[in-house]
Amino acid sequence: MVKALIVDCLGRGKGKRYATIDVIGVGPRAVAGVLESKNIKYTLITSEDLLKHPRVMEDYDILLTSAMISDIVCAKNIALLWKKISNGIALLGGPITAKPRLVAELGYDIGVLGEGEYVLDKLFSRGIVHKDAEDLIELVNKLSGLIINIKGKVYSTGVAKYLTHEQLNRYKPSTRAIKYYPIYWASRVYVEVVRGCSNFYRTTIMLPDGRKCTNCNICRRGDLEERLRCPISIPPGCGYCSVPMLYGPPRSKLIDNIVNEIRDLIKIGVNRIVLSAPDFLDYGRDLIVYPKPLTNPRIPPANIELIEELLGRLHEIPEIASREVSLMIENIKPNLLTEKVARILGKYLKNTTVHLGVETGDPEHCKILGRPNTVDEAIKAVKLLVKYGLRPYVYFIHGLPGQSPTTINNTIKVMDIMFNLGAEKITIYRFRPLPLSAFEGFPPSPPAIENELSKKLYLKARELNIKAKKRMIGKVFKAIVVSTYPPNKNFMVTYPLNHGPVILVPRGSNVRKKSLVEVIVREVINDRLVKGEIIKLIRKLSVQPF
């Protein structure tokens, strides 16, 4: 019987995660769901664990690695180990395959580009494990989303055809696979509710190859179907993002599917659920314009009725209703957040974090990047989220094309405004040109401290984040005790149930791993870490054995 090994490399870089350690994405679980539908035995393992115990590979016939473009070293090391241990096929998926040549360069036989469920379904139906890569060449031009490496030569059929609503809801991520993650009971487990992005605007910044928007305005004023294509082939979306190109316009998952998935995850022992989407407020908007594609990020407005129905149904789950299990959303775009929407989010998600992409605080820069919102709308969104009891985390990017002293100064002003309005955290990302994004041909930004302008943003964010942590002193959080703190074994690591900074607590007889506790914050260590003490044991976590 065929046995498959799924390796989660996502966000691992050279093999180990150093940030967002508590995040479990949906991609590998989606792969596992396809295998389960085919009755294929599998194991899921993180790259950290696999690199420690490579002989695990001996028991498997096929390797399936999920990785991002930043995980090239990790993905390559996994393939090298596989080739030493096994003669089986190695398959690569995830955003990393937006550069198809990497499939061969990193040592893989097959790649999946874009949405993978349908492609994997067809590959396994055709007996992928029992074929050499040469035998699969017959699929070229028959199956989109396929990359085949034959002796170093790469054949690609382009991005996978976007799944229909019906197909997307037919493929269900595995819930059983979550137990393969060592600390799933303390992690933020992502549950996909929307796939794809509605922002089909285009950047107006001149691209490295000389292409520049001709101001035809099709992407802003055209019919929803017309917006899919640009006359000069500028990729859709914000210039730095590849989501619309890779995953297409939004498609919402059925409420029953979402509720059933979350119920099953909670039964297994998951305690922190994140409703995942490039923009949560796109949920149900696609159904308003169906069967046309949702390629307008502003019209129609948020589908308030369906969002409330989803959140209401989820709050019928006892553990969520009682706040024993945390329910959060991830990203929202500011332009869809109205007072009414914020009120509904506050009703069901009070005291949880909401991530708000701002990227730049300069109005003109915001527009030419292809952002769907204005700077004023981003500021208003922070104000509304705070008003209704949510905790905004705002994101900016340094080193973007178009960055200048003016954009930096305006962004710093906006950071101050948002902090004073109550933004809890300000995150600065470094610009990296993503394959299949409009900005693919630009050089990557140097680290913030190596660029005079970017350094200003970095220092301002650090200053505000330390101030924000000081606001937490004396506040009480529900948190999960995870492990000892490696740099100092006298402390234990705890993760706030509703997200927030890591809180270190003194190790003691009343501090037990896999416990939910109340912690009071006593001290700020740095802009990412605080120190506290346990004031109450709430309960031991119930974790289902494998």
N, C-alpha and C positions, 0 to 999 in steps of 0.2 A: 504494500500500500504506500502511496506517495506521502511524503512528509515534507512540509515546508517550514522554513525558518524566516520569520519576519523580524527585521532589525530596525529599531527606531533610532535614526541618526539625527533627527530634527533638532536644530539648534545646538548641536554638539561641537561644531567647529573641528577641532583636532581629535575629538573623541569623548570629551567630557563637557557637561554644561557648567557654566560658571554664573549664569544669570537665569532668572525664571526657572529655577530648579524644580519648583512645585507645579509646573504646567504639564498636562498630558493632552496633547492634541488629538484630533479625531482621525487623522489620516491613517495611521497604522491600524486603528480599530475598524476603519472602513475596509481595508485590505482583508483583515481577519473575517469580516462579515461575508465577503465574497467567497473566501475559502470554506467557511462554514456552510454556505448555500450549496457548495459543490461536494460536501462531505469529505473535505481534505483535512487531514490531521496537520496541525501546525503548533509551533511555539512562537511566542513573541518575546523579544529580549531587547533591552536597551544596549546601545553601543558600549557604554561603560562596563556593563556586566560581561558582554561578549569578549571585549578586549582582555578582560581578566581571565576568562575561561574559554579560550578559542576552540578547545577540543570538543566543545558542545556541537560544533558544526558537523562532526563525523556522522551524526545520526540523521542527517537531512538530505533530501534530493534536490531541493531548489532553494535559492536564497532570494528574498525580496527585501530590498533596502529602501527606506524612505529618508530623503535628505533634502536640505535647502541648498542654495548656491553657496552659502557660507560654510557648508559642511564638506567641502571637497576633500580635505585631508582625511576626515573620518570615513567617508564613503570609500575612498581609495584603499585605506588600510583594511577595511572589512573585505573588500574584493580580493586583495592580496592574500589574506588569510584563507578565504574560501578556495582560491585556486590551489593553494598548497595542500588543502585538506580534502577537497571534493572535486569530482569531475562534473558535477551538476551545473545546471544553468543558473546564472546570476542575473537578477532583474533589478533595475534601478527605477524608482519613481519619486514623485514629489517635485517641488519647484526647481530642483537642480537640473532636471532634464530640459529646461527651457534653453539650455545649450546642448543640443543633441550630440555634439562631438564628444562631450564628457562621458557618454556611455562607453565609448571605446577607450578613451584616454584613462579612465578610472578602472578599466578591466571588467566591465559588465558585458553580457551578451545581448540583453534586451533592455529597452527603456520604454517607459510609458510617459507620454507628454500630455499634460492636462488632466481632466477628470478620468480616473483610472478604473472605476468599477466595471464599466461595460467592456473595456479593453481586456481586463484581467479575466472577466467572465468568458469572453470569446477565446482567449489564449488557452485557458484550462479546458474549455470544451474541445479544443483541437489537440489536446494531449501535449502541451508545451514541454512537460518534463521528459517525455520520451523522444524528443526531436533534437537534432542539432540545429544551430542557428540557421544553417543553410536551408534546412527544410522549411523554415518559417518565411523565407523570402517570398513565397507564394502569397503571403498576406499583404505584401506591399501593394499599395493602390486599392486594397480591398478593406482595410481597417485603419481608420484615422487614429492618431495618437500613438502610433507604433514607431519605435526606433530599433533597428537591428544592426548589430555589429558583426560583420563577417570579415575576419582576418584584418581588422583595423579599418575597414571601409564601412562607413555609416550610411544606412538607408533610413530615411525618415518620411513618414506620411503626414507630418504636420501635427498641429494641435488636435487633440481628440474632439470629435463632434460633441457639442454641449448636450448633456442629458436633458430629456424632456422632463416636465413635472412628474409625469407618471413613472419614468425610469428612475429618477432621483429618489422617489418615495418607495420604489420596489427594492432598491438596494439598502439594506439596513446595517449600520455599524454593529460590530459585535459588542456585547456588554461583558460577556465572559472573559474576553481578552484583557479587560482592565486589571484582572488579578495578577497578570504577569509583571505589572509595574510595582517595584518594591514598596513605595510609600503612597499607593493610590488612595488610601484611606485619609491622607492628609493633603493630597494634591488638589489643585484646581482642574477638574476634569471637564474638558470642552465637549459640548453637545451641539452639533451643527443644526441651526434652525433656518439659515439662509445660505445658499451658495451663489457666488457671483456678486457683481457690483453694478449699481445703476448709473454710475458716473461715466457717461460716454462723451463728455467734453474732451477736447484735445488741448494740449499745451500750445502756446503761441511763441515759445522760445525757439530760436533757430537751433536746429539739431546739427551735430557735428558733420553730417554729410551734406549740409546746405539746405535741407528741407525746412520750410517755414510756413506756418499757417497762412493761407491765402484769404482768410476772413470770409469764406463762403458761408459760414454760420450754419451749415447743415447739422453739425453736432450739437448746436444749441437751439436751433429753431426748426429743424427738419422733422419729418415724421419719425416715429419711434423706430421703424425698420430702416429708414435712410441713415440714421445715426450710427448704425453698425459699421458702416464703411466710410472711410475718409478718402477724398479724391486723390490725395498725395500720400496715402497710406501711413499717416501718423497714428501710432497705436492709441487706443482709447484710454481715458482715465487721467488722473493726475500723472504728470510726466515721469515721476519716479516709481510708479506702481505698475505691476504686471497683472494684477488680479482680473481686470475686465478682459484682457487678451487671453489669459490662460483658462479662466473659468466662466466667462461670458456674463450676460445679464442675470439679475437675481431670479432664483426660483426658491420658493418657500417650501419647507417640509410640512407634512400634515400634522395637525395638533395631536392626533391620536398616536402617531409614530413617536413624536417628541416625548409625550407623557409616558408612553410605555417604556421607552429607552431609559428615561430618568428613574422611573419606578424600579426597573431592574438594577440599575447602577446603585441605587440606595439600598436595595436588599443585599447586594454584595458587600456594601460597607463604604461606599463613596459618601463623603460629607460636604464636599464643596463643588457645586455645579456651576458652570459658566455657559450661558446660551451664546453660542459662537456665530458670528456673521461679520463680513466686512462692514456692514452697517445694520445693526439690529432693527433700526426703524424702517428698513426696506421690507421687513416681514409683512407679507400680505399685500404689499403695493403691487407686486407682479400680477396678483389675481384680479386686480381692478382693471388692468389693461389687457389681460389675457384674451386672445392668443398672441397678441403682439408682444415683442420683447420690451422689458422695462429698461429703457436706455436714457431716461430723463431723471436726473437726481433730485429734482425739485417738484415736479408735477407728475402724478397726483401727490397730495400730502400723505402723511403717515396713515396707515390703515388702523385707526384707533380701535375700532370695534374688534378686529381680529387680534390685535396685540393684547387687548384686555381679556379676550376669551382665552388666549394662550396662557397668560399669567394667572388668570383665575383658575383654569383647569389645573395648573401646576400647584396652586395653593390648596387644592383639594387633597393633595398628598400629605398625610398627617405630619411627616417629618419636616416638610417645608412649611406647612401652616404653623407648626410649633416653633419654628426657627432652630430646630435641632440640626437641620441641614441647611446650608447657605445656598441661596439661589442668586446668581449675579448675571449681568449682561456684560458683554465686552465693549465693542466699538459702536459709537453713534456719530453720524455727521451732524454738525451744528444746524444746518439749514432746515432739517426736518423737525427740529425740537421746538414745539410751541408750548404755551402755558398748559394747554389741555393734555398734551403728551407727557410733559414733566409731572403733572399731577398724578397721572396713571402710574408712571414709573415709581414715583414716591410712595404710592399706595401699596405696591407689591414688593418693592426692592429697597425700601428705606434702610439707610445705614450701610449700603453696599457701594462698591466703587464702580465708576463708569468711565471708560476711556474715551477721550475726545481728541481726535486728530486735528491739530491746528497748523502745525508745520512751519508757518511763517506768520509774523504779526504785521507784515507790510501789506496794505490793501492791493497795491498794484502787483506785487510779487505773487500774492495769493491768486490773483486772476490769471496771470500769464502761466502759472504752473498748471492750470487746468482744474483748480479746486472748485467744488460745487457750491461752496459757501463764501460769505464775506467775513472779514475780520470782526466786524460788529456783531454778526450772527454768532460767532464763536464766543465772544465776550458775553453776549446775552445767554448763551447756552450754559455757561458756567454759573451765571447768576440764577437761572431757573433750576438747575440741578441742586444747588445748595439750598435754595428756597424750599424745595420739596424733600429735603432730607437725604439727598444722595451725595456721594463723595467724588468729585471730579478729579481724574488724573488726566493731565493735558500733555500732549506730545508735540515736539518740535524737531526739525531736522536741520543740522548744520552742514554747510558745504554744498548746498543745493545750487544747481545752475541758476544764475541770476542773483546770487548772494552779493551784497554790497554793504558799505558802511551804513547806508540809509536803511536797508532791510534789517540789518542787525540792530540798529538803534530803535527802530519801530517795534521789533520783536521783543526787545528787552522791556520796553514800555508796556507791551501787552502782557508779558509775564508778570510784571508788578501788579497790573490791574487785576489779572486773574487770581493771583495769590491773595490780594486784598479782598477779593470777592469770596474767597474760601476754597480755592483749588487746593487739594491736599498734596498733590505731587506733580512735579514738572520733570518730564523725561526728555532728554536730548539724544536723538539718534544721529549717527553719522551717515551721510549720504553714500550709498553704494549703488552703482548703476546695475539694475536688474535686467537680465535677458528678457526680451519681448516687451520691455517698457519703452516709452518714447526716449528716455534718457540713457538707453543702453550704451550708446557710443561715447558718453562723457567719461572723463577719468574719475576714479573714486576720490572722495574727499580725504585729505590727510586727517590724522587724529586731531581732535579739537585743540589740544594744547600746542600743536605745531602750526596753527594758523591763527594769526592775530585776531581776525574777526570772529572765528568760531570759538576761540578761547573766551571771548567776552560772554557768549551765550552759556558756555559750560560753567564759568565761574558764577554767573547770575543764577543759573539753575541750582547749583550746589548751595549757594547762599540761601535761596528761598526754601530749598528742601530741608536744610537744617532748621530754619525758623519753623517750618511746618511740623517737624518732628517735636520741637519744643512745645508746640500747641498740644501735643498728646500727653505731656507730663501730667500725671494725676488722673488720666482717663482709664477706664476699665474696658478691656476687650475680652471676648471669648476667643480662645486660641487652642490649637491642637499641639500637644507635646510630641515632637518628632524624633529627636535624637540628641546625643551629646554634641557639643560645639567643638569641631576638630581643633581649632587653635587653642582652646582652653577647656579641658575636660571637666572643669568645675562648673560649667554652665550647660544648660540644655537649650535647644532651639525650639521655638514655638512659632506656628503660623497662625495669624489671625483668621478666624473662621470666615469673616466677611472680607478678607484680603487686607493688606497693609504691610508695613515693614516687618521684617523678622524681629521677634522679641526674644532676647536672651533672658533666661531665668536661672537663679542659682540651683545647682543640682542638690537634691535632698531626698529624704526618705518618702516625702509626699509627692514627689515628681516622678510620674511614671509615663513611659512611652505609650502612645495610643490612648491618651486621655484627653478629654475636653475639659479645659479649666478656665477660670476667670483670672486675668492678669492685669495688674495695675502698672502703668508705665512710670518709671522713676527717673530715668536718665537717658540722654541722647548720646550715643557713641559716635555716630557720624551721620552723613546724609542718607544712609540706607539702613541703619541698624540702631535699635534702641534696647534699653535694658529695663527689666521690670521684675515683679515678684508675684508668685501665685497667691491669690487670696481665697480661692475656693476650687475644690474639685467638683465639677459638674457631673461627669459620668465617665466610665470606661467605654471606649469605642467598641462597637460590635463589628468585627471583621470576619467575613465568611471565609473559611479555609478553602484552599484551592482543591 
